[in-house]
Amino acid sequence: MEKSKILYAEDDETIAFLIQDSLESYYDINCYPDGKSALEAFNSQSFDICLLDIMMPGLNGFEVAEHIRNKNSDIPIIFISAKTLKEDRIKGLKIGADDYLVKPFSIEELILKIEVFLKRTKKTNTSPAQYRVGKYDFDPKNYTLQNQDNSITLTQRESELLLYFIRHKNIVVKRQDILKAIWGDDDYFMGRSLDVFISRLRKVLADEQTILIENLHGIGFRFSEKK
């Protein structure tokens, strides 16, 4: 079986060697020492997932992620960084990253996260091809909201969250249930990530007067649609 291909950007040679050495038995991992070379590789090759350090010379990880996300809305991006501030995590998630690992971490944890995202991107979609969301046709497989006047491409996480809400329409869903279903965990930082993505969905659907995503304080959310 062909190995999944990883783009890994890391300027610390020791860390890069350790991670590459640990992962190369499982994946085709391509390591780059700075953001510029990583982005050049992304633009000329095909990858299944991206692992990005943040503090790199030239283009930093945030800038690389923005370029990647502008070109490809669904490839999983995981930040790997020594930056522990909440603001850095939130910034990474706002850019469109799918996860954020703080150094030091275990290789087992990294592999588990990689596998979660690879399975999601390769999972066979047995759901209906499209759903109606207000005036839009929502295609969860291709992450698009489209009508005759407009086409919006969502990130993978935005699409997963919207699909979860549609499948639980008019039902109060608990925060921890959403987090476990989509993020696989319900810790504080994942909760902040959920808030970021709900805010983004609200902005995307701001012109849809029939769509409402209610925040039920201390409980969770309710996605509803007026007819």
N, C-alpha and C positions, 0 to 999 in steps of 0.2 A: 504494500500500500504506500502511495506517495505521501511523504511527510508534509504537514502544514508548514507554510513558510512564514517566518517571523522577521520583521524589520526591528532591529534593536539599536537604539542610539544611546551611547554612554561614553563620556570623555574620560572617566577614571579607568585606566587600563587594568588595574587589579580586579575591580568589580566586574568589568566587562568580561575578563577572562573567566572568572569564577562562574558567572551566570551562563556564559556561552558553553563552558565545559560541562555544566550541569544539565543544560537543555538539549545539547546537540544529539544525544541519544534518542530523543523523542521528536525533535523538530528540525527542520532546515532553518537554522538561525543565522541571519546575516547581520554582523555587528559593524556599526559605523561610529567613528570617534567624535563627530560633531554634527550639528543640525544641518549644515549645508550638504554634506555628503549623504546624509540620511534622506534628505528631501530629493536630491538628485536620483538616488536609487529608487525611491518611491515613484518618481515620475517616469522611470524607464523600465521598471519591473513590476511584477504582480506579487502581492503579499496577502496573507490571510489575517494577520494581526500585527499591531505596532506596539512596541514597548519603548517608552521615551523617558529618558532622564530630563530634568528641567534645566539645571544649571550647566549649560554647555557653551563653549566659545562660539562667536558668530551668532547664528540663529539659536535661540534657546528652545527648550521643549515646547513651551506654550506657542511660540511662533510656528514651529514645525507642525504642531497639531492643527493650528488654524489653517495652514496651507493644505494639509491632508484632508481635513474635514470639508474644505471648500471644493475639493476635487472628488472626494468619495464620502458620501454621507453615512455609509453603513459599516465600513471596516472597523473592527473593535480597536480602541486605543486605550492602553493602560499606562498611566504615568508611574514611574519609579523614581522616587526622589527622597532626599534627606530633608526637604523643606516640610516642616510639620505644622505650620500655621494654618488655621482654619480657612483664612482668606485664600491661601494658595490652593487648597483642595477645592474650594468653591469656584475659584477662577478656572481651574482645570475642567471641572464639570460643566461650567457655563460654555466653555469653548466647544465642548462636545465629547469629552473623554468619557469612557464607560466605567473606569475605575481609577483608583489612586492608591498606590502602595508606598508606605513610608519605610525607608531604610532604617535599621536592618530588618529583614523579613526572612522567612524560611523559604527555601526553594519549593518545598511541598505546597505552601500556600500559593506561590506564584503559578505553579503548574495547575493547581485546582482552578484558579481564576482563568487561566488561559483556556483550559478545557471547557469551562462553562461558556465562554464567549464563542469558541469555535463550534461547539454543539449548537448554539443558538443560530449562528449564521448558516450552518449546514442542515438544520432541522427541516424535514419535509413539512410543508404547510398543508394540513388537512382541513383548515378552516375555509369558509367561503372566500372566494377570490376577492370580493369587495364588500364594503359596508357603506351605508348611507349615513353621513354625519352632516346634519344641516343641509346645505346646498352642495356639499362636496361628496365625491365618491372616494372612499378611503381604501387604498390597496395596501394591506399590512405587509405583503410579501415584498413589495417594492418601495415601501415607506412613503407613499405619495398621497396627498389630498388634491383632488382635481375637480374642477368644473369647467364650463365652457369659457370662462374668463380668466381663470387663474390655475396655476399648478404649483404646489408647495411640496418640497422634499423634506421629510422629517429625518432626524437621526434615528438610529436603531432603538435607542432607549425611549425616545418620544413615541415612536410607533408602538413599541411594546406596552407602554403606559396607556396610550389611547385605546389600544385593543383590549387591555384589561378592563378599562372603564366601560367600553361598549358591551363587553360580556357580562358586566355587573351593573348595567344601566338601571337607574332608579332604586338602587340598593345602597345602603350605607356600608362602606367597606373600611375596615380598620387599617390604620397606617402600617401596623406590623404585618398584616396579611399582604398588602401591596409590596412591601419591602422584601418579604420572604419569597414571594412569587416571582419578582422581577430581578431583585438584586441578590437574593439568596441569603440575606442577613438583615437584621433590623437594628443595627447599632446607631449611635448618634450621627456619625458622618454620613451613613447611608440615608438617614432621615433628612439631613440637609440637602443631599442630592435629590431626593424625591421632591422637596419643596422647589428646588431650582427647575426641575423638569415640568412640574405642574404649572409653575409661572410661565414657562415657555409655551406650553400647550394653550394656556389662557390667551396669550398674546396672538398665537396662530389663529385661534378661533374667536378673536375679539369681535369680528364683524358678524358672527353667527348669533343673532339675538335669541334663537331657540335653544342654544346650548348653554348649560350652566354646570360649572364644577364648583360645588359648595365645599367649604372648609368647615367641618364640624369640630369645634375646638375640643381637644382632649380625646377625640374618638377617631376621626378619619375624614373621609370625603364621600360625596355623593355626586355622581355624574347623571344628569337628567336632560331630557330633550322635550320641549313643548311642541305639540302638534298644531 
